[in-house]
Amino acid sequence: MSKKQLVLVLSEPTEGQEEAFNRYYEDLHLDEVLQTTGWNLAQRFKLVDQVGKECPLPYLALYETEANPEKSAIEVMNETRSEREQSGSINKRTAGVWVFEEIGPPHE
């Protein structure tokens, strides 16, 4: 049985491009990522509060997938990038990607 993974992308718009950035993510990018990677779920969030170490960027895109023993989630993301429209509204210099794998069952 494969384990669930969460792919977390922290990003911010390039200066003066917040409206284009949000439109691109919501109207195109999330669906393209799901279609090209085969991942299960995509959703965006905006930072509204924090305590402790400061979050470096205000926007989070969360993707859910299953662990692939042959390719990491980042490899899949990179290999399928050319199949997705790219946007200059994302500040690629500051964006980052982290992949977390489940280590225990969900608690409800």
ABEGO torsion letter per residue (X at the ends): XBBBBBBBBBBBBBBGAAAAAAAAAAAAAAAAAAAAAGBABBBBBBBABBBEBBBABABBBBBBBBBBAABBAAAAAAAAAAABBBBAABBAAABBBBBBBBABBBBX
